[in-house]
């Protein structure tokens, strides 16, 4: 199968083939939410019924947001589970596109 032409005749990359240089992990958003609310990882972990290590893994981009975690984050932080899952899905897609460049 022939790959699509990514470069136009003007030397520009087609918009639907662009991928951001830095892939944004949802843990970064979680970290910002925690900071804005003055929450420490240990406090959030306690509210979620998780270990500090589990929260730390998410915040540091080593573990993704799962559906159960998204639902619990909605309960504790008031940010919808759909938002958390959309952030995770966007991250997964961007990461895959970056790998396939």
Secondary structure, 3 states (H helix, E strand, C coil): CCCCCCECCCCCECHHHCCCCCCCCHHHHHHHHHHHHCCCHHHHHHHHCCCHHHHHHHHCCCCCCCHHHHHHHHHHHCCCHHHHHHHHHHHHHHHHHHHCC
